[in-house]
Amino acid sequence: MMVAEKVDCCLPTCQPAHMQRFFSTKMPGVNFVMNVLVFSLIGLLPVLLVYVMRAPGFASALMDGGPALSRFLRQVLTNGLPVIFIVNYVGFFLFAMLKAKDTNSRDPAVFILFDVITRVALFLVLHAFNYVLSASWFGSFGGSRATALSVVAPTLARSALFENISGVYLYATLVSALPLYVTAAGKSAILRPIFDLFPKKMGAVSVALLAFLSAAVCLTATAAVILRLLS
């Protein structure tokens, strides 16, 4: 099944019933990887456009081409897209596992907890790894690996507030978080009290958004703690 043929049905809501067509433990691995890549781009491009348009003069600088555009594209393609892809791969794989019959004995809240922890850890580790590579390969951060590592925490501490491009990467992964969290919230007995606080049709989505917000808060708090320890 080619994702491009039916992706339009998933864009409005990312409903689990639709997303299961593209992410299953029974589908070929190549198809799974390609679908993750396509949905990663779908999640990235709108958020990236908002980021570019809200920064004064940024869009015009990119349209002029030259070094600004090349550095921007290099940053997105070598740092942003790999981070988004890996985080989304984990999220979609957990979603596929949750839909599998042999996981029904577990409370699905476990999947949300595992994803939140993994999401935060991956953002920290992958940013550090990519920044060090950028310093070594492209001479970023003055070519200093130490400097590259030192800016990871302050950068991620502000990402949830959309103050830098790492915020783009964070919110671009919402495309994989929502199907997993909505599915888990709708089936979880542990989360039922929270689920029932919201209107029935909005319960699962509301819990899912709260879970993603929790991940963003955890990322910010973890980065802030690291920054304080290093200062």
Summary of the structure (lengths in Angstrom):
residues: 231
radius of gyration: 18.5
end to end distance: 51.3
largest distance: 56.5
contacts: 726
relative contact order: 0.12
helix: 80%
strand: 0%
